[in-house]
C-alpha cells in the first residue's frame, strides 16, 4: 500500500500477507481525511473482483492524507507486521524532498527512488545510507514493473513465513535482510 502521511509524503507500506495489508487498509481508511470523491473531477475509485467485475466504488478520495505523521507511521505499520519505505524521494511531488526539503531519518527499511543513482542534479539528496530501491510508481496497470530492482534472496527464503490462507506469507525479517544488501545512497 502507498499511504499519504499527514505531511503529504507518500510512504510504501509492505506487509507479510494480504490479511495484514487489508487490516491496515481498514485502519488507514478510518483515519483518511473524509473528503468525498467526485468521479467527474478526480476519476473513478472502483474496486473489482478476481474476474475484474466492478464490486463497488470507494466513497472517500484516496489521494487525501491519513491522520498519521512520518514520526508515527512506522510504528503503526509495524503493529500489522509491516515495514515502511519512503516513496519516490527524488520526485518533485508527494515525496520527502518535495514536502520537507530533505530525507528525514526514520524506521525506513529502504528509500525508494525513481532512478538509482537518484537524479542528484535536480535535488540535493542525502539518503542517510539507507538501502535504495526503485519502483515504477505505477498508477495504471500497464505501468507496473517499469523500474524493477533485484533482491539477493531466493523465493524459498522469502516465503519461509508459511502460508496466509490462499496466499504465501512473506518472511519480513528475510525481506529486511535482503533490502539491507541493496546499494546505498
VMD Tcl script that builds the backbone (N, CA, C; Angstrom):
set m [mol new atoms 555]
animate dup $m
set s [atomselect $m all]
$s set {name element resname resid chain x y z} {
  {N N UNK 1 A 0.851 -1.168 0.000}
  {CA C UNK 1 A 0.000 0.000 0.000}
  {C C UNK 1 A 0.894 1.228 0.000}
  {N N UNK 2 A 0.487 2.249 -0.745}
  {CA C UNK 2 A 1.176 3.532 -0.689}
  {C C UNK 2 A 0.274 4.484 0.082}
  {N N UNK 3 A 0.722 4.875 1.262}
  {CA C UNK 3 A -0.056 5.764 2.127}
  {C C UNK 3 A 0.475 7.186 2.010}
  {N N UNK 4 A -0.401 8.150 2.238}
  {CA C UNK 4 A -0.003 9.556 2.277}
  {C C UNK 4 A -0.086 10.009 3.728}
  {N N UNK 5 A 1.058 10.406 4.284}
  {CA C UNK 5 A 1.096 10.836 5.682}
  {C C UNK 5 A 0.466 12.219 5.832}
  {N N UNK 6 A 0.336 12.672 7.066}
  {CA C UNK 6 A -0.246 13.995 7.315}
  {C C UNK 6 A 0.595 15.115 6.723}
  {N N UNK 7 A 1.894 14.845 6.460}
  {CA C UNK 7 A 2.757 15.836 5.809}
  {C C UNK 7 A 2.616 15.796 4.285}
  {N N UNK 8 A 1.746 14.898 3.799}
  {CA C UNK 8 A 1.527 14.654 2.365}
  {C C UNK 8 A 2.756 14.047 1.709}
  {N N UNK 9 A 3.405 13.153 2.432}
  {CA C UNK 9 A 4.535 12.387 1.930}
  {C C UNK 9 A 4.036 10.967 1.659}
  {N N UNK 10 A 4.335 10.443 0.473}
  {CA C UNK 10 A 3.959 9.073 0.149}
  {C C UNK 10 A 4.949 8.103 0.774}
  {N N UNK 11 A 4.410 7.051 1.387}
  {CA C UNK 11 A 5.202 6.029 2.059}
  {C C UNK 11 A 4.674 4.661 1.644}
  {N N UNK 12 A 5.582 3.797 1.206}
  {CA C UNK 12 A 5.204 2.426 0.890}
  {C C UNK 12 A 5.080 1.646 2.190}
  {N N UNK 13 A 3.990 0.916 2.317}
  {CA C UNK 13 A 3.749 0.078 3.487}
  {C C UNK 13 A 3.641 -1.357 2.976}
  {N N UNK 14 A 4.617 -2.188 3.343}
  {CA C UNK 14 A 4.658 -3.568 2.874}
  {C C UNK 14 A 4.331 -4.499 4.026}
  {N N UNK 15 A 3.524 -5.504 3.726}
  {CA C UNK 15 A 3.042 -6.414 4.758}
  {C C UNK 15 A 3.363 -7.853 4.410}
  {N N UNK 16 A 3.354 -8.714 5.421}
  {CA C UNK 16 A 3.723 -10.113 5.240}
  {C C UNK 16 A 2.687 -10.904 4.447}
  {N N UNK 17 A 1.436 -10.468 4.490}
  {CA C UNK 17 A 0.393 -11.201 3.776}
  {C C UNK 17 A -0.804 -10.298 3.523}
  {N N UNK 18 A -1.702 -10.779 2.714}
  {CA C UNK 18 A -2.873 -9.995 2.318}
  {C C UNK 18 A -3.760 -9.641 3.510}
  {N N UNK 19 A -3.920 -10.565 4.460}
  {CA C UNK 19 A -4.771 -10.280 5.622}
  {C C UNK 19 A -4.237 -9.094 6.427}
  {N N UNK 20 A -2.917 -9.041 6.642}
  {CA C UNK 20 A -2.316 -7.924 7.381}
  {C C UNK 20 A -2.500 -6.625 6.608}
  {N N UNK 21 A -2.302 -6.686 5.303}
  {CA C UNK 21 A -2.477 -5.490 4.473}
  {C C UNK 21 A -3.920 -4.993 4.525}
  {N N UNK 22 A -4.865 -5.897 4.419}
  {CA C UNK 22 A -6.280 -5.499 4.439}
  {C C UNK 22 A -6.675 -4.928 5.799}
  {N N UNK 23 A -6.108 -5.478 6.875}
  {CA C UNK 23 A -6.395 -4.950 8.212}
  {C C UNK 23 A -5.843 -3.530 8.343}
  {N N UNK 24 A -4.608 -3.301 7.874}
  {CA C UNK 24 A -4.063 -1.945 7.915}
  {C C UNK 24 A -4.858 -1.027 7.001}
  {N N UNK 25 A -5.262 -1.525 5.854}
  {CA C UNK 25 A -6.078 -0.736 4.925}
  {C C UNK 25 A -7.356 -0.253 5.601}
  {N N UNK 26 A -8.002 -1.124 6.340}
  {CA C UNK 26 A -9.230 -0.749 7.050}
  {C C UNK 26 A -8.938 0.345 8.080}
  {N N UNK 27 A -7.838 0.170 8.818}
  {CA C UNK 27 A -7.452 1.194 9.782}
  {C C UNK 27 A -7.154 2.516 9.073}
  {N N UNK 28 A -6.349 2.470 8.002}
  {CA C UNK 28 A -5.966 3.692 7.282}
  {C C UNK 28 A -7.200 4.402 6.730}
  {N N UNK 29 A -8.140 3.655 6.206}
  {CA C UNK 29 A -9.347 4.270 5.661}
  {C C UNK 29 A -10.141 4.969 6.775}
  {N N UNK 30 A -10.077 4.415 7.990}
  {CA C UNK 30 A -10.814 5.015 9.112}
  {C C UNK 30 A -10.216 6.355 9.545}
  {N N UNK 31 A -8.935 6.599 9.203}
  {CA C UNK 31 A -8.295 7.871 9.568}
  {C C UNK 31 A -7.951 8.710 8.327}
  {N N UNK 32 A -8.554 8.348 7.203}
  {CA C UNK 32 A -8.386 9.123 5.970}
  {C C UNK 32 A -9.190 10.404 6.079}
  {N N UNK 33 A -8.623 11.506 5.593}
  {CA C UNK 33 A -9.373 12.765 5.587}
  {C C UNK 33 A -10.699 12.519 4.869}
  {N N UNK 34 A -11.834 12.757 5.536}
  {CA C UNK 34 A -13.143 12.383 4.977}
  {C C UNK 34 A -13.660 13.372 3.926}
  {N N UNK 35 A -12.993 13.379 2.798}
  {CA C UNK 35 A -13.374 14.232 1.670}
  {C C UNK 35 A -13.953 13.323 0.601}
  {N N UNK 36 A -15.218 13.526 0.253}
  {CA C UNK 36 A -15.876 12.646 -0.709}
  {C C UNK 36 A -15.224 12.737 -2.076}
  {N N UNK 37 A -15.118 11.591 -2.735}
  {CA C UNK 37 A -14.580 11.568 -4.095}
  {C C UNK 37 A -15.637 12.094 -5.066}
  {N N UNK 38 A -15.199 12.861 -6.051}
  {CA C UNK 38 A -16.060 13.353 -7.117}
  {C C UNK 38 A -15.536 12.750 -8.414}
  {N N UNK 39 A -16.103 11.615 -8.869}
  {CA C UNK 39 A -15.568 10.916 -10.031}
  {C C UNK 39 A -15.449 11.784 -11.289}
  {N N UNK 40 A -16.322 12.749 -11.442}
  {CA C UNK 40 A -16.248 13.599 -12.638}
  {C C UNK 40 A -15.010 14.497 -12.616}
  {N N UNK 41 A -14.530 14.836 -11.426}
  {CA C UNK 41 A -13.350 15.700 -11.310}
  {C C UNK 41 A -12.076 14.924 -11.016}
  {N N UNK 42 A -12.171 13.884 -10.203}
  {CA C UNK 42 A -10.971 13.189 -9.747}
  {C C UNK 42 A -10.868 11.748 -10.239}
  {N N UNK 43 A -11.850 11.277 -10.975}
  {CA C UNK 43 A -11.795 9.923 -11.526}
  {C C UNK 43 A -12.498 8.898 -10.655}
  {N N UNK 44 A -12.775 7.779 -11.267}
  {CA C UNK 44 A -13.431 6.680 -10.561}
  {C C UNK 44 A -12.466 6.028 -9.589}
  {N N UNK 45 A -12.998 5.562 -8.482}
  {CA C UNK 45 A -12.240 4.798 -7.492}
  {C C UNK 45 A -13.006 3.510 -7.228}
  {N N UNK 46 A -12.929 2.621 -8.179}
  {CA C UNK 46 A -13.686 1.376 -8.092}
  {C C UNK 46 A -12.826 0.267 -7.523}
  {N N UNK 47 A -13.488 -0.771 -7.063}
  {CA C UNK 47 A -12.780 -1.995 -6.722}
  {C C UNK 47 A -13.473 -3.137 -7.443}
  {N N UNK 48 A -12.666 -4.118 -7.813}
  {CA C UNK 48 A -13.142 -5.200 -8.671}
  {C C UNK 48 A -12.893 -6.550 -8.013}
  {N N UNK 49 A -13.588 -7.569 -8.523}
  {CA C UNK 49 A -13.351 -8.929 -8.050}
  {C C UNK 49 A -12.258 -9.572 -8.897}
  {N N UNK 50 A -11.989 -10.853 -8.643}
  {CA C UNK 50 A -10.905 -11.532 -9.354}
  {C C UNK 50 A -11.145 -11.649 -10.859}
  {N N UNK 51 A -12.388 -11.472 -11.303}
  {CA C UNK 51 A -12.699 -11.507 -12.734}
  {C C UNK 51 A -12.817 -10.110 -13.337}
  {N N UNK 52 A -12.400 -9.105 -12.568}
  {CA C UNK 52 A -12.414 -7.698 -12.972}
  {C C UNK 52 A -13.822 -7.123 -13.160}
  {N N UNK 53 A -14.784 -7.716 -12.461}
  {CA C UNK 53 A -16.127 -7.146 -12.412}
  {C C UNK 53 A -16.152 -6.095 -11.312}
  {N N UNK 54 A -16.778 -4.980 -11.572}
  {CA C UNK 54 A -16.845 -3.907 -10.575}
  {C C UNK 54 A -17.724 -4.344 -9.410}
  {N N UNK 55 A -17.135 -4.316 -8.201}
  {CA C UNK 55 A -17.862 -4.674 -6.985}
  {C C UNK 55 A -18.424 -3.450 -6.269}
  {N N UNK 56 A -17.784 -2.301 -6.474}
  {CA C UNK 56 A -18.245 -1.096 -5.794}
  {C C UNK 56 A -17.295 0.055 -6.057}
  {N N UNK 57 A -17.573 1.146 -5.347}
  {CA C UNK 57 A -16.780 2.352 -5.502}
  {C C UNK 57 A -16.411 2.879 -4.120}
  {N N UNK 58 A -15.181 3.375 -3.977}
  {CA C UNK 58 A -14.701 3.903 -2.710}
  {C C UNK 58 A -15.293 5.300 -2.515}
  {N N UNK 59 A -15.829 5.557 -1.326}
  {CA C UNK 59 A -16.522 6.813 -1.042}
  {C C UNK 59 A -15.585 8.010 -0.903}
  {N N UNK 60 A -14.513 7.861 -0.104}
  {CA C UNK 60 A -13.619 8.986 0.151}
  {C C UNK 60 A -12.500 9.047 -0.879}
  {N N UNK 61 A -12.046 10.244 -1.175}
  {CA C UNK 61 A -10.977 10.480 -2.127}
  {C C UNK 61 A -9.682 9.901 -1.566}
  {N N UNK 62 A -9.111 8.920 -2.261}
  {CA C UNK 62 A -7.982 8.159 -1.734}
  {C C UNK 62 A -6.647 8.886 -1.784}
  {N N UNK 63 A -6.550 9.998 -2.487}
  {CA C UNK 63 A -5.284 10.729 -2.503}
  {C C UNK 63 A -5.126 11.641 -1.295}
  {N N UNK 64 A -6.150 11.718 -0.471}
  {CA C UNK 64 A -6.031 12.506 0.755}
  {C C UNK 64 A -5.096 11.814 1.732}
  {N N UNK 65 A -4.598 12.588 2.677}
  {CA C UNK 65 A -3.690 12.035 3.674}
  {C C UNK 65 A -4.462 11.313 4.775}
  {N N UNK 66 A -3.744 10.406 5.424}
  {CA C UNK 66 A -4.285 9.772 6.625}
  {C C UNK 66 A -3.760 10.550 7.824}
  {N N UNK 67 A -4.408 10.395 8.944}
  {CA C UNK 67 A -4.032 11.136 10.150}
  {C C UNK 67 A -2.902 10.413 10.894}
  {N N UNK 68 A -1.775 10.238 10.193}
  {CA C UNK 68 A -0.556 9.669 10.772}
  {C C UNK 68 A 0.611 10.464 10.207}
  {N N UNK 69 A 1.524 10.846 11.065}
  {CA C UNK 69 A 2.695 11.598 10.614}
  {C C UNK 69 A 3.830 10.636 10.283}
  {N N UNK 70 A 4.868 11.171 9.673}
  {CA C UNK 70 A 6.073 10.378 9.417}
  {C C UNK 70 A 6.646 9.824 10.709}
  {N N UNK 71 A 6.494 10.560 11.797}
  {CA C UNK 71 A 7.002 10.101 13.097}
  {C C UNK 71 A 6.255 8.878 13.612}
  {N N UNK 72 A 5.018 8.674 13.162}
  {CA C UNK 72 A 4.177 7.618 13.726}
  {C C UNK 72 A 3.876 6.458 12.782}
  {N N UNK 73 A 4.027 6.667 11.469}
  {CA C UNK 73 A 3.566 5.630 10.531}
  {C C UNK 73 A 4.366 4.333 10.660}
  {N N UNK 74 A 5.663 4.431 10.909}
  {CA C UNK 74 A 6.477 3.217 11.034}
  {C C UNK 74 A 6.006 2.318 12.154}
  {N N UNK 75 A 5.756 2.887 13.312}
  {CA C UNK 75 A 5.297 2.097 14.464}
  {C C UNK 75 A 3.923 1.497 14.204}
  {N N UNK 76 A 3.047 2.270 13.575}
  {CA C UNK 76 A 1.694 1.775 13.313}
  {C C UNK 76 A 1.731 0.621 12.311}
  {N N UNK 77 A 2.508 0.771 11.248}
  {CA C UNK 77 A 2.627 -0.303 10.251}
  {C C UNK 77 A 3.250 -1.544 10.892}
  {N N UNK 78 A 4.212 -1.355 11.784}
  {CA C UNK 78 A 4.838 -2.485 12.478}
  {C C UNK 78 A 3.820 -3.261 13.315}
  {N N UNK 79 A 2.804 -2.578 13.847}
  {CA C UNK 79 A 1.736 -3.272 14.589}
  {C C UNK 79 A 1.017 -4.288 13.710}
  {N N UNK 80 A 1.070 -4.095 12.397}
  {CA C UNK 80 A 0.449 -5.005 11.428}
  {C C UNK 80 A 1.513 -5.875 10.751}
  {N N UNK 81 A 2.668 -5.997 11.401}
  {CA C UNK 81 A 3.804 -6.792 10.911}
  {C C UNK 81 A 4.323 -6.300 9.562}
  {N N UNK 82 A 4.311 -4.990 9.382}
  {CA C UNK 82 A 4.776 -4.423 8.130}
  {C C UNK 82 A 6.023 -3.586 8.289}
  {N N UNK 83 A 6.548 -3.153 7.137}
  {CA C UNK 83 A 7.696 -2.251 7.098}
  {C C UNK 83 A 7.342 -1.044 6.238}
  {N N UNK 84 A 8.087 0.038 6.416}
  {CA C UNK 84 A 7.812 1.264 5.664}
  {C C UNK 84 A 9.047 1.705 4.874}
  {N N UNK 85 A 8.765 2.268 3.698}
  {CA C UNK 85 A 9.792 2.774 2.796}
  {C C UNK 85 A 9.295 4.100 2.233}
  {N N UNK 86 A 9.987 5.202 2.487}
  {CA C UNK 86 A 9.581 6.465 1.860}
  {C C UNK 86 A 9.584 6.311 0.344}
  {N N UNK 87 A 8.511 6.758 -0.293}
  {CA C UNK 87 A 8.334 6.558 -1.736}
  {C C UNK 87 A 8.966 7.679 -2.550}
  {N N UNK 88 A 9.479 7.303 -3.684}
  {CA C UNK 88 A 9.987 8.210 -4.729}
  {C C UNK 88 A 10.555 9.521 -4.182}
  {N N UNK 89 A 11.587 9.379 -3.321}
  {CA C UNK 89 A 12.141 10.558 -2.654}
  {C C UNK 89 A 12.789 11.549 -3.614}
  {N N UNK 90 A 13.044 11.118 -4.839}
  {CA C UNK 90 A 13.650 12.019 -5.824}
  {C C UNK 90 A 12.622 12.607 -6.795}
  {N N UNK 91 A 11.357 12.516 -6.456}
  {CA C UNK 91 A 10.310 13.127 -7.276}
  {C C UNK 91 A 9.962 14.504 -6.722}
  {N N UNK 92 A 9.470 15.387 -7.607}
  {CA C UNK 92 A 9.139 16.743 -7.173}
  {C C UNK 92 A 7.742 16.884 -6.557}
  {N N UNK 93 A 7.063 15.778 -6.302}
  {CA C UNK 93 A 5.724 15.857 -5.703}
  {C C UNK 93 A 5.502 14.681 -4.758}
  {N N UNK 94 A 4.850 14.942 -3.630}
  {CA C UNK 94 A 4.456 13.925 -2.652}
  {C C UNK 94 A 5.621 13.058 -2.175}
  {N N UNK 95 A 6.787 13.671 -2.081}
  {CA C UNK 95 A 7.954 12.963 -1.576}
  {C C UNK 95 A 8.492 13.722 -0.367}
  {N N UNK 96 A 9.397 13.091 0.354}
  {CA C UNK 96 A 10.020 13.794 1.480}
  {C C UNK 96 A 10.717 15.062 1.008}
  {N N UNK 97 A 11.418 14.969 -0.115}
  {CA C UNK 97 A 12.167 16.138 -0.573}
  {C C UNK 97 A 11.246 17.251 -1.062}
  {N N UNK 98 A 10.114 16.906 -1.659}
  {CA C UNK 98 A 9.209 17.964 -2.124}
  {C C UNK 98 A 8.454 18.598 -0.966}
  {N N UNK 99 A 8.147 17.816 0.052}
  {CA C UNK 99 A 7.339 18.323 1.155}
  {C C UNK 99 A 8.175 18.899 2.292}
  {N N UNK 100 A 9.342 18.282 2.550}
  {CA C UNK 100 A 10.156 18.675 3.702}
  {C C UNK 100 A 11.512 19.254 3.303}
  {N N UNK 101 A 11.901 19.062 2.052}
  {CA C UNK 101 A 13.182 19.564 1.575}
  {C C UNK 101 A 14.324 18.584 1.725}
  {N N UNK 102 A 14.148 17.543 2.528}
  {CA C UNK 102 A 15.201 16.558 2.792}
  {C C UNK 102 A 14.572 15.192 3.061}
  {N N UNK 103 A 15.410 14.165 3.008}
  {CA C UNK 103 A 15.021 12.849 3.516}
  {C C UNK 103 A 15.294 12.879 5.014}
  {N N UNK 104 A 14.307 12.517 5.812}
  {CA C UNK 104 A 14.481 12.517 7.268}
  {C C UNK 104 A 14.742 11.098 7.759}
  {N N UNK 105 A 15.470 10.998 8.851}
  {CA C UNK 105 A 15.711 9.694 9.462}
  {C C UNK 105 A 14.409 9.123 9.986}
  {N N UNK 106 A 14.314 7.807 9.954}
  {CA C UNK 106 A 13.132 7.141 10.459}
  {C C UNK 106 A 13.333 5.641 10.444}
  {N N UNK 107 A 12.295 4.888 10.697}
  {CA C UNK 107 A 12.400 3.433 10.743}
  {C C UNK 107 A 12.316 2.803 9.349}
  {N N UNK 108 A 12.953 3.408 8.370}
  {CA C UNK 108 A 12.817 3.010 6.980}
  {C C UNK 108 A 13.633 1.754 6.693}
  {N N UNK 109 A 13.010 0.780 6.054}
  {CA C UNK 109 A 13.713 -0.432 5.636}
  {C C UNK 109 A 14.571 -0.152 4.408}
  {N N UNK 110 A 14.215 0.888 3.659}
  {CA C UNK 110 A 14.935 1.323 2.456}
  {C C UNK 110 A 14.352 2.680 2.077}
  {N N UNK 111 A 14.886 3.261 1.026}
  {CA C UNK 111 A 14.363 4.506 0.474}
  {C C UNK 111 A 14.151 4.258 -1.018}
  {N N UNK 112 A 12.973 4.604 -1.508}
  {CA C UNK 112 A 12.652 4.376 -2.916}
  {C C UNK 112 A 12.987 5.612 -3.743}
  {N N UNK 113 A 13.661 5.387 -4.863}
  {CA C UNK 113 A 13.983 6.439 -5.826}
  {C C UNK 113 A 13.393 6.047 -7.174}
  {N N UNK 114 A 13.153 7.030 -7.993}
  {CA C UNK 114 A 12.706 6.731 -9.351}
  {C C UNK 114 A 13.875 6.165 -10.147}
  {N N UNK 115 A 15.061 6.703 -9.924}
  {CA C UNK 115 A 16.269 6.224 -10.592}
  {C C UNK 115 A 17.367 5.976 -9.561}
  {N N UNK 116 A 18.201 4.972 -9.823}
  {CA C UNK 116 A 19.381 4.754 -8.996}
  {C C UNK 116 A 20.585 4.812 -9.931}
  {N N UNK 117 A 21.553 5.698 -9.706}
  {CA C UNK 117 A 21.520 6.660 -8.610}
  {C C UNK 117 A 20.465 7.733 -8.869}
  {N N UNK 118 A 19.967 8.351 -7.794}
  {CA C UNK 118 A 18.957 9.393 -7.957}
  {C C UNK 118 A 19.499 10.561 -8.786}
  {N N UNK 119 A 18.589 11.296 -9.382}
  {CA C UNK 119 A 18.952 12.457 -10.206}
  {C C UNK 119 A 19.410 13.585 -9.294}
  {N N UNK 120 A 20.656 13.520 -8.851}
  {CA C UNK 120 A 21.175 14.476 -7.881}
  {C C UNK 120 A 21.352 15.871 -8.467}
  {N N UNK 121 A 21.346 15.972 -9.802}
  {CA C UNK 121 A 21.472 17.287 -10.409}
  {C C UNK 121 A 20.223 18.128 -10.177}
  {N N UNK 122 A 19.105 17.480 -9.871}
  {CA C UNK 122 A 17.851 18.202 -9.654}
  {C C UNK 122 A 17.563 18.433 -8.174}
  {N N UNK 123 A 17.963 17.493 -7.337}
  {CA C UNK 123 A 17.656 17.560 -5.908}
  {C C UNK 123 A 18.914 17.210 -5.114}
  {N N UNK 124 A 19.340 18.065 -4.192}
  {CA C UNK 124 A 20.433 17.639 -3.313}
  {C C UNK 124 A 19.870 16.582 -2.355}
  {N N UNK 125 A 20.333 15.362 -2.495}
  {CA C UNK 125 A 19.678 14.259 -1.804}
  {C C UNK 125 A 20.654 13.514 -0.910}
  {N N UNK 126 A 20.379 13.503 0.389}
  {CA C UNK 126 A 21.113 12.701 1.341}
  {C C UNK 126 A 20.172 11.600 1.785}
  {N N UNK 127 A 20.476 10.363 1.428}
  {CA C UNK 127 A 19.601 9.257 1.801}
  {C C UNK 127 A 20.085 8.537 3.067}
  {N N UNK 128 A 21.002 9.158 3.804}
  {CA C UNK 128 A 21.461 8.655 5.103}
  {C C UNK 128 A 21.888 7.191 5.074}
  {N N UNK 129 A 22.424 6.767 3.953}
  {CA C UNK 129 A 22.946 5.411 3.808}
  {C C UNK 129 A 21.866 4.329 3.934}
  {N N UNK 130 A 20.594 4.698 3.737}
  {CA C UNK 130 A 19.543 3.679 3.672}
  {C C UNK 130 A 19.710 2.901 2.372}
  {N N UNK 131 A 19.331 1.630 2.350}
  {CA C UNK 131 A 19.338 0.889 1.092}
  {C C UNK 131 A 18.396 1.574 0.092}
  {N N UNK 132 A 18.762 1.543 -1.191}
  {CA C UNK 132 A 17.965 2.187 -2.223}
  {C C UNK 132 A 17.253 1.147 -3.081}
  {N N UNK 133 A 15.991 1.414 -3.388}
  {CA C UNK 133 A 15.232 0.586 -4.326}
  {C C UNK 133 A 14.632 1.509 -5.376}
  {N N UNK 134 A 14.184 0.921 -6.465}
  {CA C UNK 134 A 13.465 1.672 -7.489}
  {C C UNK 134 A 12.059 1.117 -7.597}
  {N N UNK 135 A 11.203 1.896 -8.220}
  {CA C UNK 135 A 9.846 1.442 -8.462}
  {C C UNK 135 A 9.242 2.265 -9.575}
  {N N UNK 136 A 8.167 1.753 -10.130}
  {CA C UNK 136 A 7.520 2.429 -11.251}
  {C C UNK 136 A 6.585 3.531 -10.797}
  {N N UNK 137 A 6.222 3.562 -9.514}
  {CA C UNK 137 A 5.202 4.490 -9.022}
  {C C UNK 137 A 3.966 4.418 -9.920}
  {N N UNK 138 A 3.564 3.195 -10.236}
  {CA C UNK 138 A 2.506 2.938 -11.207}
  {C C UNK 138 A 1.144 3.426 -10.722}
  {N N UNK 139 A 0.449 4.093 -11.595}
  {CA C UNK 139 A -0.927 4.496 -11.348}
  {C C UNK 139 A -1.875 3.832 -12.343}
  {N N UNK 140 A -1.307 3.053 -13.254}
  {CA C UNK 140 A -2.074 2.308 -14.246}
  {C C UNK 140 A -1.462 0.915 -14.340}
  {N N UNK 141 A -2.282 -0.129 -14.529}
  {CA C UNK 141 A -1.750 -1.500 -14.563}
  {C C UNK 141 A -0.606 -1.689 -15.553}
  {N N UNK 142 A -0.674 -1.042 -16.702}
  {CA C UNK 142 A 0.380 -1.223 -17.711}
  {C C UNK 142 A 1.714 -0.594 -17.301}
  {N N UNK 143 A 1.724 0.208 -16.231}
  {CA C UNK 143 A 2.965 0.834 -15.762}
  {C C UNK 143 A 3.652 0.029 -14.652}
  {N N UNK 144 A 3.003 -1.001 -14.162}
  {CA C UNK 144 A 3.589 -1.819 -13.103}
  {C C UNK 144 A 4.872 -2.466 -13.636}
  {N N UNK 145 A 5.900 -2.463 -12.820}
  {CA C UNK 145 A 7.193 -3.120 -13.098}
  {C C UNK 145 A 8.009 -2.428 -14.189}
  {N N UNK 146 A 7.803 -1.138 -14.387}
  {CA C UNK 146 A 8.630 -0.421 -15.365}
  {C C UNK 146 A 10.047 -0.210 -14.849}
  {N N UNK 147 A 10.240 -0.154 -13.567}
  {CA C UNK 147 A 11.570 0.048 -12.981}
  {C C UNK 147 A 11.812 -0.998 -11.894}
  {N N UNK 148 A 12.016 -2.250 -12.288}
  {CA C UNK 148 A 12.213 -3.295 -11.275}
  {C C UNK 148 A 13.581 -3.188 -10.613}
  {N N UNK 149 A 13.722 -3.827 -9.472}
  {CA C UNK 149 A 15.015 -3.956 -8.796}
  {C C UNK 149 A 15.133 -5.393 -8.322}
  {N N UNK 150 A 16.355 -5.804 -8.069}
  {CA C UNK 150 A 16.590 -7.174 -7.642}
  {C C UNK 150 A 16.911 -7.237 -6.155}
  {N N UNK 151 A 16.477 -8.343 -5.556}
  {CA C UNK 151 A 16.829 -8.634 -4.175}
  {C C UNK 151 A 17.698 -9.884 -4.165}
  {N N UNK 152 A 18.717 -9.872 -3.341}
  {CA C UNK 152 A 19.609 -11.015 -3.202}
  {C C UNK 152 A 18.996 -11.978 -2.191}
  {N N UNK 153 A 17.986 -12.714 -2.649}
  {CA C UNK 153 A 17.285 -13.657 -1.782}
  {C C UNK 153 A 16.513 -14.631 -2.675}
  {N N UNK 154 A 16.392 -15.865 -2.233}
  {CA C UNK 154 A 15.614 -16.833 -3.007}
  {C C UNK 154 A 14.142 -16.715 -2.625}
  {N N UNK 155 A 13.300 -17.134 -3.540}
  {CA C UNK 155 A 11.863 -17.125 -3.269}
  {C C UNK 155 A 11.548 -18.035 -2.086}
  {N N UNK 156 A 12.263 -19.148 -1.993}
  {CA C UNK 156 A 12.055 -20.091 -0.888}
  {C C UNK 156 A 12.345 -19.427 0.463}
  {N N UNK 157 A 13.456 -18.677 0.537}
  {CA C UNK 157 A 13.794 -17.964 1.774}
  {C C UNK 157 A 12.743 -16.908 2.101}
  {N N UNK 158 A 12.369 -16.145 1.078}
  {CA C UNK 158 A 11.445 -15.034 1.269}
  {C C UNK 158 A 10.073 -15.513 1.720}
  {N N UNK 159 A 9.652 -16.653 1.218}
  {CA C UNK 159 A 8.324 -17.166 1.560}
  {C C UNK 159 A 8.380 -18.186 2.686}
  {N N UNK 160 A 9.432 -18.128 3.494}
  {CA C UNK 160 A 9.569 -19.067 4.602}
  {C C UNK 160 A 8.689 -18.705 5.788}
  {N N UNK 161 A 7.821 -17.709 5.607}
  {CA C UNK 161 A 6.918 -17.305 6.683}
  {C C UNK 161 A 5.679 -18.158 6.771}
  {N N UNK 162 A 5.549 -19.187 5.918}
  {CA C UNK 162 A 4.373 -20.040 5.950}
  {C C UNK 162 A 3.322 -19.540 4.985}
  {N N UNK 163 A 2.100 -20.000 5.187}
  {CA C UNK 163 A 1.015 -19.592 4.292}
  {C C UNK 163 A 0.044 -18.713 5.048}
  {N N UNK 164 A -0.597 -17.846 4.320}
  {CA C UNK 164 A -1.623 -16.980 4.883}
  {C C UNK 164 A -2.908 -17.215 4.124}
  {N N UNK 165 A -3.614 -18.285 4.410}
  {CA C UNK 165 A -4.819 -18.613 3.659}
  {C C UNK 165 A -4.425 -19.113 2.282}
  {N N UNK 166 A -4.979 -18.517 1.241}
  {CA C UNK 166 A -4.670 -18.916 -0.135}
  {C C UNK 166 A -3.327 -18.374 -0.597}
  {N N UNK 167 A -2.749 -17.454 0.155}
  {CA C UNK 167 A -1.566 -16.744 -0.290}
  {C C UNK 167 A -0.368 -17.097 0.574}
  {N N UNK 168 A 0.815 -17.018 -0.040}
  {CA C UNK 168 A 2.040 -17.203 0.732}
  {C C UNK 168 A 2.252 -16.017 1.649}
  {N N UNK 169 A 2.938 -16.278 2.733}
  {CA C UNK 169 A 3.264 -15.235 3.693}
  {C C UNK 169 A 4.742 -14.917 3.564}
  {N N UNK 170 A 5.055 -13.645 3.388}
  {CA C UNK 170 A 6.438 -13.216 3.249}
  {C C UNK 170 A 7.080 -13.127 4.626}
  {N N UNK 171 A 8.297 -13.650 4.727}
  {CA C UNK 171 A 9.059 -13.532 5.957}
  {C C UNK 171 A 9.678 -12.133 5.961}
  {N N UNK 172 A 9.151 -11.243 6.764}
  {CA C UNK 172 A 9.566 -9.834 6.745}
  {C C UNK 172 A 10.992 -9.652 7.239}
  {N N UNK 173 A 11.472 -10.508 8.131}
  {CA C UNK 173 A 12.862 -10.401 8.573}
  {C C UNK 173 A 13.810 -10.728 7.421}
  {N N UNK 174 A 13.480 -11.726 6.632}
  {CA C UNK 174 A 14.287 -12.069 5.464}
  {C C UNK 174 A 14.225 -10.930 4.446}
  {N N UNK 175 A 13.052 -10.345 4.264}
  {CA C UNK 175 A 12.914 -9.207 3.341}
  {C C UNK 175 A 13.786 -8.039 3.789}
  {N N UNK 176 A 13.768 -7.729 5.077}
  {CA C UNK 176 A 14.604 -6.628 5.585}
  {C C UNK 176 A 16.090 -6.911 5.371}
  {N N UNK 177 A 16.510 -8.148 5.595}
  {CA C UNK 177 A 17.914 -8.510 5.356}
  {C C UNK 177 A 18.271 -8.353 3.878}
  {N N UNK 178 A 17.372 -8.785 2.996}
  {CA C UNK 178 A 17.617 -8.673 1.552}
  {C C UNK 178 A 17.661 -7.186 1.136}
  {N N UNK 179 A 16.760 -6.382 1.675}
  {CA C UNK 179 A 16.802 -4.949 1.377}
  {C C UNK 179 A 18.106 -4.350 1.863}
  {N N UNK 180 A 18.596 -4.805 2.998}
  {CA C UNK 180 A 19.832 -4.299 3.565}
  {C C UNK 180 A 21.055 -4.561 2.694}
  {N N UNK 181 A 20.955 -5.513 1.765}
  {CA C UNK 181 A 22.063 -5.808 0.846}
  {C C UNK 181 A 21.998 -4.965 -0.437}
  {N N UNK 182 A 20.984 -4.112 -0.562}
  {CA C UNK 182 A 20.853 -3.244 -1.746}
  {C C UNK 182 A 21.900 -2.139 -1.700}
  {N N UNK 183 A 22.200 -1.526 -2.888}
  {CA C UNK 183 A 23.103 -0.370 -2.896}
  {C C UNK 183 A 22.563 0.724 -1.983}
  {N N UNK 184 A 23.471 1.526 -1.470}
  {CA C UNK 184 A 23.099 2.605 -0.551}
  {C C UNK 184 A 23.438 3.955 -1.156}
  {N N UNK 185 A 22.744 4.961 -0.650}
  {CA C UNK 185 A 22.907 6.311 -1.200}
  {C C UNK 185 A 24.082 7.054 -0.645}
}
mol reanalyze $m
mol bondsrecalc $m
mol representation Tube
mol addrep $m
